[in-house]
């Protein structure tokens, strides 16, 4: 039913509470001072805490422990008990995040009611967070590549702050998923996450959609900003927002208040702002289509979301996730990726990034063959003129070159593809292509192929004088 940590300097009291809770089916742990309490929390975070305010022979009192736990584990409900209760202590405890305050000597029935309510509230809050995280966090925030780990590390650093974040990256790379990850792992996870689709809302309706409307006939209609109060407002592709609206958004960011269209009253809001764009905002500023003041307000913490090309190592992992996801949501076949399909997916071009990969996997599951493994021939990249068995189809340019030039061009492109497929890892590339590492290094040097770091990942490129 739940693990409850009871901290009280009076042994009789903590053991009495423990006996009662154990009779009700709860698991309990006991602590007689602040050091024991904090050690128990470090060992395993409890489902609920019962905490005495005054603790003899302790380095911390109950309020100090309450502050510490609520800082590091805000999801844990804490019920404060004290034999020296007064209204000031109760108010102080509640302000610091305590679920409730009970004065000693307490009524057992009253204590059980409070504990059950606190546990139920915590359970519902946890379920709500998990539902909100759902697809956005545990689903699409997947990866093992260096560039993905860099992204994840940057996102984790900003989750607990209220700093405004600007996510940049190509279309389909997962900028909204990153924004939802920030929200789901923040202190605002229980509050709304509201998306403003800057490119899809008609410019003449943008202000009404954002700020809401007041009219005699229809009353008050809340806009997206008001709906997001207490949570996160996400401006998707913010560069597409009308310039006139940008000025008013700038004012909202400064004042945290606005007026509805047709209204006179100020609406106060508490918002965290996350924005995204696939455009160069400095260019948009030079063109006069984006306000520089708004850029500086939104771009407090810039985070780059890598393209799928920069994280080719993650492609099989993402593809397998999409297969499982479509199986659960649509009942499509649960199939495995064949080795040839896995290799081809990692070498294909992905201008549409993760979104394109998701669409390809859905298409394969709908139209593909009823076999256990997905083969390379089922993937769109294999839709080329059919070649006889044992032969490959040459592109027009390659077919017109002398043998030596064609071989050199093929080797260069082949090795570039394989190195990038394995995230710049020379050892793994050498193993796959069947060469000694030293021999591969010599071959790459002769072909003018070098590697460099890009967005946290190592990628290969052809040197200019090659």
N, C-alpha and C positions, 0 to 999 in steps of 0.2 A: 504493500500500500504506500510505502514511502519511508525514507530514512530521516529521522528527526534528531537533531543535535540539541541536547539540553545543557545549558551552561548556568550554573548557580553555585555560589560558594557554600551554601548549606546542603550538606550531604543528604539529610532526610528529605528535603524538598525535591531535589533532582531525582532521587530514587523513587519517591512517591509518584512523581509525574511519569517517570519511565515505566513503572509497574502498570499504571492506568493505561498508558498508550500501548503497551505491549498486549494488554488484555483486549484492546480494540484492534489488534492486528498490525500495529506499526512496529518498525524496527527502530531502536533508539541507540544513541551514543551519548556518553556523559563527559562533562568537563567541569572542574571545580575552580578554574581560574582562567585568565585571559590567554596565558601561554598554552595551556592544554586545549583551549577552544581553537586557537589559530592553527595549532598542529593538526587537530582533527580535520579542519577545513582544508588544509594543505594535502592531507592524505586522501580525502574524498569530499567533494562539495555535497552538503546535505540537501534533501528536498525541502526542508523547513528548519528554522531555528527557534528555540524558546530561550530567551536571553534575559538574565537578571541585570538590572541597571548597576547595582552596587556590588562589586566583586572585591573581597578582602585579599590582601597579599597578591595583588595583580598589577601589572604594568599598564593595563588599559581598563577603563570602565566599559559598561555596556554600550554607551553612546559611541565611544571610540571604535569598539568592535563593529557596531552597526554601520558606521561610516565606511570602515575598511571593506566590509563584506559587500555593501551596496555599490562601492566603487568597482570592485573586481568581479562580483557575481550579482548583478542587479536583479536577476531572475529569482533569487532565493527569498521567499517570504520570511519575515522575522517578527515574532510575537514577543513584545517586551513585558517582563513582569518585575514588580518591585514592591517591597514592603514600606517604602518611603514615598509612596506615590502622591503626586500633586498635579494640578492642571498644567503647570509649567513644564514638568518633566514629560508628561504625556504629549504635549504639543511639540516639544523639542524632538521626541522620538519619532512622531509621525512625520514631521518636517524632514527628518533625515532618511525617511523611507520605510519606517516600520509599518507592518501591516495593521497592527493594533497594539493596545496597551492594556494590561490587566493588573489590577492592584492586589497584593497579598493582604490578608488571606483570600484566595480566590475560590470561586465556586467551580467544582469539577465540571459540571454540566456546561457552564459558561465557557470554560477553557476548551472543552471539546468542540463546542459550536464554532468558536473562533478558529481553532486548528483546522477543522474540516472545511470551513469557508476559505481559509487561506490556501489550503492545498488545492481546492477546486479552482480558485482564481488562478493559481500558478499553472495548473494543468491546462486551463482554457487559454491562458496567455501563451504557453508553449505551443499548443496546437495552432493558435492563430499565427504565430511567427513561422512555424513550419509550413503552414499553408501558403503564407506570403512568399516564403523562400522558394518552395516548390521547384518549378521548372527553372526559375531564374538562377538559383544558386547551386543546388545539388545537381542540376542537370547540365546546363551549358557552361558553367564555370569549371571546365575540366581541362587538364593539360599537364604535361610533364616537361615540355621544352624549356630551354633557358629563357626565351622571350616571354613565355606564359608565366613562369615563376617570378620574373621581374615585375610583370603586371600585377600578379596576385599580391606580391609583397607591397607594392605601392598602394593598392586598394586597402589592404589590411591596416596600413598606417593612417588612413584617413577615415576609417569607419567610425571611430569613437569621437571624432571632432565634429564641429559644425561648419568647418571651412568649406567654401564653395569650390567645386571641382569642375574642371573642363576636360572632358574626354574627347580626344581626337583620334581619328583613324578612318580607314576607308569604309564605304557602305557594306553592311553585312558582316563586319568583323566582330560584332558583339558589344557595341558601346552601351546599349540599353541593358544588356545582361550585367555589365560591369556596374552600371548605375543601380540596378536592383540589388546587386550584391552589397554595395555600400549601405543601402537602406536596411537590408535584412540583417546585417551584422552590426547595426548602429543602435544607439539608445532610443532611436525613434522607430524601431522595428514594429511596434504595436500600433503605430500611427499610419495614416495613409501614404501611399506612393502614387502620385498623380503625374501622368505623362501629358505634356503639351506637344502635339505634333505640329511643329512650326510650319512645315511645308504643306500639310494637308488641310489646314484651316483656312477658309476664305479670308483674305486680308480685311474686307469690310466687316467681318464678324469676329475678328481676333479679339478685340477689346471686350466685347460682350461675353465671349467664351471664357476669357481670362478673369474678368472682374465681376461678371454677373450683371443682372439687370433688376431695376425696381420700376414698377409701373402700377397705376391705380387698378387696372383690370386684372393683372396677373400676379400682383404682389411681388415678393422677393424671390429671385432665382439666383442661387449661388453659382459663382463661376469656379473655374478650376483652382484658382489661388485660394479661395475660401474653403473649397473641398479638401485641399491639402494641408489645412491649418494643423500645426503640431507635427507634421511629417515632412516629406520630401516632395518638392516640385521638380520635375525633370523636363528641361527644355530640349527636346529632340531636334537635332539639326537647327540650332538656334540662328545660324546665319540666314535662314529663310524667313525670319520674323520681319514683318514690315517695320520700316524705320520709325514711323510714327509711334508704333506700339513699343519699340525699344526705349524711347524716351520715358514712357510711363512705367515700364518695368524697372528702369533705372531708379525712378523715384520710389518704387515699392521696396527695392533692395536697400535703399537708404533709410526709409522711414518705417518699413514693415507695416504699412497701412495704405489703404486706397479707398476710392469711392466706386460704388457700382454704377454702371451706366444708367442714367436717369435718376440717380439718388444723390443725396446731400450728406448723408452720415458717413463718417470714417469707419472703415472695417479694419480692425487690428488683427494681424496674423503673425504666427511664429513659424517660419519656414526655413528649411535647409534647401539650398539650390544646387542642383547638379545639371550641367549642360553638356551637349555633345555637338560635334560638327565634323564633316568630312571635307570641309573647305579650309583654305588658308585665310584666317580671319584678318591678318595684317593686310593681305591683298584686298579683302572686302572693305577694309577701312580706307585704303587708298582710293578705291572705286567710289567711296561715299555711300555704300550700301550697308555698312555696319558702324555703329557709334563706338568710338574709341573708349569713351568713359565706361560704357557697358562692358566692353571687352575686359578692361582692367578690373571691374567689379566681379565678373564671372570667372576670370582666369587666375584665381588665387592659387589653386593647386592644379597645374596641368598634368594630365596623365595620358600617355600614348597607348592606344589599344592596337596591338600588332595585327597585321594582315595574316591570312592563313598561309601565305607563302613564307612568312617569317617564322612559322611554327609548324612546318611540315611533319615533324615527329609526332605531333598530336593528332594528325588526320585519322589514323586507324582507331584511336581511342574515341574520338568524336563520332566517327562513323558507326562504331559498335554501340555507342550510347543511343544514337538516333534509331538504329534498328530495334533496340530494346524498347525505346520510347514509343515507336509506331506500333510495335506489337501490343503494348499495354493500352494505348489510347485508341487504336483503330482496328486491332485484331489482325494486323498484317503478319505474314510469316516471320517466325523467329529464326533467322538464318545467320550462319557464320561467314566471315570474310575469308575467301581463299587467299593463299599467299600471293598469287598473281594479281588479284584484285587489290590487295593491300599495297603492293608495290606500285601498281598503276595509279591508284588514288594519290600516292605521295609524289608522283611525278607530273600529274595533270596541272594545268593552269586553272586558277580559281579566282577570276576577277570579281565574283560575287561573294567570295570568302566563306565564312561558316554557314551563312544563309544558303548559299549555292550548294554546299556539301549536303546540308539537310534536305534540300529539294531533290538532289540526285539520289540520295538513299531512299527517299519515299518513292520516287519513280521506279527504282530498281525493284523494290519490294512489291509494288503494284503490278508491274509489267514483266518482271523477271521470271526465270524458269523455276519450276517447282523442284529444285534440288536443295540439298542441305547447305552447300557452300555457294557463295556468290563468286562467280568467275569474272575475269577481266573483260571477257567479250560482252558481258551484260552492261558495262559502264559506257556512258556517252562517248568517252574518248576513243573507244574502239570502233566508232561508226565511221570507218574509212573504207576505201575500195578493198575488197577482199583479196587477200594474198594466198597463193598456193601454200600448202603445208611446207614448212622449212624455209620459207622466203619472207622477206619484209618488203613493204611498199616504200620506195624512195620518194622524197619530195622532189619537185621539179628542179629546184636549185641544186640539190645534192647530186642529182642524176647527171647534171651537165658538167661537173668538175672532173679534172683528172684524178686518177686513183689516189695519188699521194695527198692532194689537197682535200679530197672527200674524206679520206681516212682520218686525217688530222682534225677536220671539222667535226666529224662524227665523234671521235675520241674526246675532244674538248667538251662538246655539248653533253655527251653521255656522262662524263665524269663530273661536270658541273651539276647535272641533275642529281646524280647519286650523292654527292657531297651535301648539297642542300637538302636532299631527302633525309639524310642522317644528321641534320643540324650542325654541319661543319665538323663532325667527328671523323677524323682521318682513319682511326683504327677500325671503326665499324664499316666505313666505306671500303677500306682495303679488304676486309674480310668478305664483304658481299661481292665485290668484283673479282675476287680471287687473286689478289696481288699481295706481295710483301709490302709492309708499310713504307720501307725505304725506297722500294721500287716505285710505289705510287707517288711519293714525294718527288722523285726524279722526273717521272712522267708529267706531273702537274707543272713542274718548273719549265720543262721543255715546251709545254703547250701554252705557257703564259697564264696559268690559272693560279690565283692567289686567294686567300681567305681574309675576312675582316669581321669585326663585331658590328652588328646592326640590331638595335632594339633589344639588346641582351642576348642575341643569338649569333652564332658564327655562321656566316654565309660565304659562298664562293663567288668569284667574279673573274672576268678576263681582264688582264692588265692592258692598259691602253696601247702599249707598244708591242703587244703580242701579235 
